[in-house]
Amino acid sequence: MRYAIPNFGPDKYSYLAGAAFTIFFATAVLFTGILADNMSRKILLSLAAILWSFTSIGTSFCNTYWQLCIMRIMLGLFEACIGPPAYSLITDFFPPEKRTLANSIYSFGIYIGACLSNLTIIIIESVGWRITYFGVGCFGILVGLIALIVIIEPPRGKFEPKKLPVENEEKSFDQ
């Protein structure tokens, strides 16, 4: 990237990786929780994965620092749409006694994914950053489409205790 993008170096990359991504991610995640509460979590999660992947493809076509900056901001916005629906789905897929393990496995996947993302360095050194970003983006779109087909939206609150209907509200507690 530093040869293809004018004046691009470690200091500008740190801004992209830090501020451009993190500020937008941290702010957007507050609002994506509201989205996850009010729309299909399956669609939100799948669409976020697909759009996130398009930012990787878009990155492969960047020629300026500001284009890269826009892609990182968009990545932060779309990545913020992943956690809230994922945790909400876990809550409705697993009963309380298995939920902690399910959340642990989800968290494990996040960190293993972060570790595996470092493999892109090897791929970039072999085929170049543009092809790598494009390939990773295409793979992500495929995964997002599979998620859209495979994930079943469970009923919300599936494992919450059921409230018993009150038959006669006029009865006092003494009776």
Buried (B, 14 or more C-beta within 10 A) or exposed (E): BEEEBEEBEEEBBEBBEEBBBEEBBEEBBEEBBEBBEEEBBBBBBBBBBBBBBBBBBBBBEBEEBEBBBBBBBBBBBBBBBBBBBBBBBBBBBBEEEEBEEBBEEBEEEEEEEEEEEEEBEEBBEEEBBBEBBBBBBBEBBEBBBEBBEEBEEBEEEEBEEEEEEEEEEEEEEEE
